[in-house]
């Protein structure tokens, strides 16, 4: 007598559990896809690449010119050091 009525509740509980599991799996798949797509965006790199990168000889010349400007008092020693660090960072 009670066996048949409990059978319906068992089926309903099973269906609810399966639906919840499928929703969780769908959410995880969506999260993984979002992470993969967002990580495939290009990451900004150095300002100079390949042929655009300053050559060591050009950098040496530029540093000499900056040192002359510093020695003449046209730029401050702090400005010289900041520009020097920028130039050396590009190499």
C-alpha positions in Angstrom: 0.0 0.0 0.0 2.7 2.5 1.0 5.3 1.1 -1.5 3.6 2.7 -4.5 3.4 6.2 -3.1 7.0 6.2 -1.9 8.1 5.1 -5.4 6.8 8.4 -6.9 8.8 10.5 -4.3 12.0 8.5 -5.1 11.6 9.2 -8.8 11.0 12.9 -8.1 14.0 13.1 -5.8 16.2 11.4 -8.4 15.1 13.8 -11.1 15.8 16.8 -8.9 19.2 15.5 -8.0 20.1 14.9 -11.7 18.9 18.4 -12.7 21.0 20.0 -9.9 24.0 18.0 -11.0 23.6 19.0 -14.6 23.2 22.7 -13.7 26.4 22.5 -11.6 28.3 20.8 -14.5 27.0 23.4 -16.9 28.1 26.2 -14.7 31.6 24.7 -14.3 31.9 24.3 -18.1 30.9 27.9 -18.6 33.4 29.0 -16.0 36.2 27.0 -17.7 35.4 28.4 -21.1 35.3 32.0 -19.8 38.7 31.5 -18.2 40.2 30.0 -21.4 38.9 32.8 -23.5 40.0 35.6 -21.1 43.5 34.1 -20.8 44.0 33.9 -24.6 43.9 37.7 -24.9 47.3 39.1 -25.8 49.3 40.4 -22.9 51.0 43.8 -23.4 54.7 43.3 -23.8 57.6 45.6 -24.0 57.2 48.9 -25.9 59.7 47.7 -28.5 59.7 44.4 -30.5 62.1 43.0 -33.0 63.2 45.6 -35.5 61.7 48.4 -33.4 63.9 47.8 -30.5 66.8 50.3 -30.1 70.2 49.1 -31.2 72.9 49.1 -28.5 75.0 51.5 -30.6 72.1 53.9 -30.9 71.4 53.6 -27.2 75.1 54.4 -26.4 74.9 57.5 -28.7 71.7 58.6 -27.0 73.2 58.1 -23.5 76.2 60.2 -24.5 74.0 63.0 -25.8 72.0 62.9 -22.6 75.2 63.0 -20.6 76.2 66.1 -22.6 72.9 67.8 -21.9 73.3 67.0 -18.2 76.8 68.3 -18.2 75.7 71.5 -19.8 72.9 71.9 -17.2 70.1 71.6 -19.8 68.6 68.6 -17.9 68.9 67.8 -14.3 70.8 64.7 -13.0 67.5 63.2 -12.0 66.1 63.6 -15.5 69.2 62.0 -16.9 69.0 59.0 -14.5 65.3 58.5 -15.3 65.9 58.6 -19.1 69.0 56.4 -18.7 67.0 53.8 -16.9 64.3 53.9 -19.6 66.8 53.4 -22.4 68.6 50.6 -20.6 65.3 48.9 -19.8 64.5 48.7 -23.6 67.7 46.7 -24.3 
